[in-house]
Amino acid sequence: MIKIGVLGAGGRMGQAIIAEVQAAPDCWLAGGVERPGHPMCGNIIGEGLVICANAAPVAHKADVLIDFTTPAALDEHLRAAQDGKAAILIGTTGLEPHHHAAIDAAARTIPVLQAANTALGVSLLAALVEQAARALDTGWDIEISELHHRHKVDAPSGTALFLGEAAAKGRGAPLETLRLPPHESSPGARRAGGIGFASLRGGSAAGDHHVLLAGEGERITLSHVAESRDIFASGAVKAARWLSGRKPGRYRMADIFGI
């Protein structure tokens, strides 16, 4: 039985993950955590379990923590995981370089999987984008567009940046070098070989991502459409199963699916 603690238990993703854990015969919900003052703190989520405001006690009961919260909470959650000797899956997006440095440090003592997206299809899409970018020369322009619900804060999405990194890897350069500024702020001809991004927000869209490779006289579009948030919850629980009992280190969703 894999004991899973859910960080961000009051959010839409947290609630979906809790439901997935409770429906899985091989998983047990170790607890749920929210930020202090969150309206869901104190809510019952299982027999003898309420959403609390402290990750440390949950980390000591869990084999794996699943974190879909905010970048500001990451350091605390990594410390709790290390103190409780729990593995941690980080699905939080909008991370900065210092967050990744903290993840690298934690991965020296516990298993850590950081994922921009926990859906199987996105891992496969990234592999296809990298392959296509490697096969096509810089005469093919790359544009990545994404649509998310009106409540999403970061833009471009973490998944869009993940796909951009895959395209940049295929082109043999860092994304920081190839990323184009927003087209409306950079008038003039498009820089050859660059990678552009566009973000749309509205309604309840769970996540649409499209990678356009546009050449002279022809275009290729590679896409992934999330029809429900449940696919991310299912992928996160599958990743937690895989991560439980692993050696310390930093892992990717692609490691789970063998991509």
N, C-alpha and C positions, 0 to 999 in steps of 0.2 A: 504494500500500500504506500503510495507516494503522497507525502504530506505537503500541501501547497498553501502558501500565504499570499493573499492578494493585496497589493498596495495600490491605492486609488479605488478602493472597494465601493465608493459611492457614485462613481462616474458611470457613464454608459458602457465603456469597455470593461470596467471592473465588475459591473453587474452581470455582463455577458459571460465573463470568465468564471465568476462564482457559479453561475448556472451550469456551465460546462463541467466544472470540477465536481459539482454535486451529482451530475448525471453519469459521471464516469465510475464504473465499478472498481477500478484500480487506484482511485484517487480519494484523498480525504482533505477537507477544508480545514487548514490549521488556524485560520483567522483572517480578518480583514482590517485594513488600516486606512484612515483618512487624515487630512490635515486637521489640526486643532480648530475647533469652531465650525467645522463642516456640518451642515444640517443632518447628514446621515449618521454622524457619530452617535453611538448608542442604539442604533437600529439592530434588530435581531437578524442574523444571516444564517443561522443554523442552531442545532441543539447545543445550548450552552455557549453560543458565540454571539458577540455583538461587535459592531465596527468600533474600533478603538482609535486613539490618536497617537499611538506609540508603536513604531515598527519593531523595537527590540524584543518584546515578549513573543511576538509572532515569529520572528526570525529564529528564536530558540526552540520553537516547536516545529518549524517547517524544514523539509528537505530542500525545497525550492521556493523562492519568492518571485512573484510576477509583478513587475512594476510598470504601470501605465499611468504616470502622474505628470510632474512638471520637472524641468531641468533644475529648478531651485531646490527640489527635494532629493536630488540624486545623491549628494554627498552623505546625507543622513542615512539613506537607505543602503548605500554601500557599506557604511560603518556597521549598521545593524546586521547585515548579512555576514560580514566578516566576524563580528562578535559572536553570532549564533552559529557560525560555520555552516551557513546555508548557501546553496547555489542561488544565483539571481539571474532572471531573464529581464532585460531592460527593453521595453517597447516605447519608452518616452522619446519623442522627437524634439527637434529644435536644439540639440546639444551643440555646445561650443568646444573648441580644442581643449580647454582645461577640463571639461567633463570627460572627454575621451582619455586624457592623461590619468584622471582619477580611476576610470574603468581599467586602464592598463595596470595601474598599481594594485587594485583589488584582485585582478586576475592572477596575480602572483601567489595568492593564498586561497582563493575559492574559484569554482567554475563560474564564468560570466558569459552570457550570450546577449549581445546587443544587436537588436534588429530594428531596422527602419519600418519593416512590415513583416508580419508573421504568416502571411498567406503563402501557400506553396506556389501558386501561379506567379507571384511577384519574383520569387527566387528564380524561377525558370525564365521569366521575362528578362531579368537582368542578365542572365547568361546569354540569351539571344541578342540582346542589345550590344553586349560586349563583342560578340562574334561578328555582328553586322558592321559595327564601327571599325573593327579590325580589317574586315574584307573590303570596305569601301574607302576611297581616297577622300581628301579634304574638299573635293568638288561637290561632295554630298553634305548638305547642311543638316544639322541635327537640332530639332526643337522638341522639348518635352513639355507637355501640357497636363494639368491635373485639375480635377473638380472635387471639392469636398463640401460638406454641410456648412451651414452659416456660422456654426459655433467654433470651427477650427481656427486656431490662433496663428500658427506659424505658416509662412508661405515663402518660397515653395515648400511643399510638404517634404517630410523626411524621406518618403518613398521616391519622390521626384528627384531629390538630390542623390539618393542611392542609385537610381537609374542613370543620372548624369555621371556619377563616378564610374559606373560600368562602361558607359560610352567613352569617357576619358581614358580609362584603362585600355580599351580597345584601340584608341588612337595614340597610346603610349605617352601620355602627358598627364599631369595633375589637373583635376577639375578646376582648381583655383586659377590655372593658367588659361584654360579654354572657355571658362564660363563667360558669357556675354552679359553686359548690363541690360536692363530693360530697354526694349527697342525704342520706346517713346522718349527715353532720356538720352538716346545716342543716335541722333539723326545721321543719315548718310548710308552708304552701302554696308551690307552685313560683312563682318570679318570672316574670311574663309577659314574653315576648320573649327570655328567656335561652336559652343553648345548653348542654346537659348532656353529660357523657361517662361512659362505662362501659368498663372494661377487663377482659378475661378472659385467662387464661394457662393453657395445658395442652397436653400431647401434642406433636405435630409440625406443628400448623397453620401454614401459610405466611403467612396473613393474610386475615381476613374483616373487612369493614367495612360497617356498615349505618347509614344515616341515616334516622331516623324523624321524620316530620312529622305530629304528632297534633293534629287539630282536634276540634271538637265533632261527634261522630257519624261521623267518618271519619278514616282514616289513610292516609298515603302512605309507602312504604318504598323507598328507593333504595340499592342494594347493589352491592358488588364482592367476589367470592370468588377468591382466588388458589389455584389447585389445585396449583401447583408453583412453587418458587423460580426455575425456569428462565425464567419470564416476566420477572422483574426483571433477570436477566442479559441476556436478549435485548434488553430495552428499554435497558439501560445501554450495550450495544455499539452499538445503533442511535443512541443519543444521542451517543456518542463519535465516530461517523462524521460526524454533523451538526455537532458542535462543532469538529472539526479544521479549522483554517484560518480560523475566524471571527475577526472583529475583537474586541479586548478589550471586555469588557462582562459583565453578569450576565444569564443566560438561564434559561428555564424549560422544563420538558417540554412545556408547552402550545405553546411556540414551534415545537417540532419537528413536532408533529402538526397545527399550524394551528388550534388550538382557542381 
